[in-house]
């Protein structure tokens, strides 16, 4: 179990990984502070408008909508633990072959996510072809 140590608390990354990979919206929502923020940037257009949510309630509605989609998600590669932060890459695959890679950076305080920044981009499909953004 990987726990991110912060001066004021811990975040159980093993449990967070399980909630992400099992698409368990209610479990995911429990990792967010009441006043948390989520920002999603399209890697193909980093200067374009970001999708931003504020507060656990808004983030919860978004996570429920995402988790209700038919897809599989896994955390790939290295997980980087910093002072009060965690960074990782999640890859989601959809039945039509679309794959989306999301590079996530979490800021942690009191054992909860207070700020999340995601950079989303198309990933290569199983056949090696480039798939569109989703």
Phi, psi and omega in degrees: 000129177261124175243130176278116180273130173234162180304330186252001180166185183234154170241126181279096184293328177301316178291323178296315178302315180299316180296320178295309186288337176264359181054049181262091186303313183298320177295318180298316182302326180295346179274352186260139173291155181304322183256027183293164179229144177230129181232127180242126182245138175276118183299331180286344182217063186298337179272352179286177181293136177272154173270119185235137177233145180230130177094148182301324182297309179298315180297320179299316178299317179297313181297322177297317179296318179295312183292339178283349180284150176280109182193166171238143180230138174222151173268123183247153173073202186281140172257124183255120178257127178238185177289100180076019180212159176220138176230140180201170178242129178246136176242127179247134180241136181252157183304331181279003179097350178296135176232135179236131177257131181236117175268118188246137171236125179250137170255131187244136173215137180053033177077009181235156176285124178254334179210134178230132175237124178246136172244113186257141177210160174294145175244162178292138175286171180302333181271005178088354181279155177281134179252157182284162177297153178227000000 
